[in-house]
Amino acid sequence: MAQSQLLQDTPLSCATNVEHHHSRTVQRRCQVFTVRDQISQQWAGLKTFVVVERTGIRDGQPWHEQQFYISSQTEYAQQLLADTVGHWGIENRLHWVRDVTFSEDFPPRLGGNAPVNWAILHNFFITIARFLRFRTIPQAQRALSNQLALVFSLLV
């Protein structure tokens, strides 16, 4: 239904941005549409659906992806575009670090509260590393591995 409405309806608002970094170009286009009555009756509070298209060039190859979102609010496309970009910032600055640097997707510590406790410690370490303005988390690991007094001094 969303795709057919996308082809037929005029969006409430549109926004586009282009970013160039890390040897790639990404163009994002956000469109906000009003939900038709037949769908809004099935979903209590549903007001809009949002289409975010991403196109770009990665490693010299073109790519395209499209995501659909539903919302109980009527937001402007510019704000929603900023929100989706912000979400990926969180994903890249926190979750990616936890998955890659600390291997949280493959935890060797199973049972009880161990995975949660390790996640808390990892978040704590990431916070300290960023507070001390290390360029990377592995750099902070190397520099702080024998500096327990410094790490504990940040607790008080």
Secondary structure, DSSP 8 states (H G I E B T S, - for coil): -HHHHHHHS--SEEEEEEEEETTEEEEEEEEEEE--HHHHTTSTT--EEEEEEEEEEETTEEEEEEEEEEESS---HHHHHHHHHHHHHHIIIIIHHHHHTS-TTS-S--STTHHHHHHHHHHHHHHHHHHTT-SSHHHHHHHHTT-HHHHHHTT-
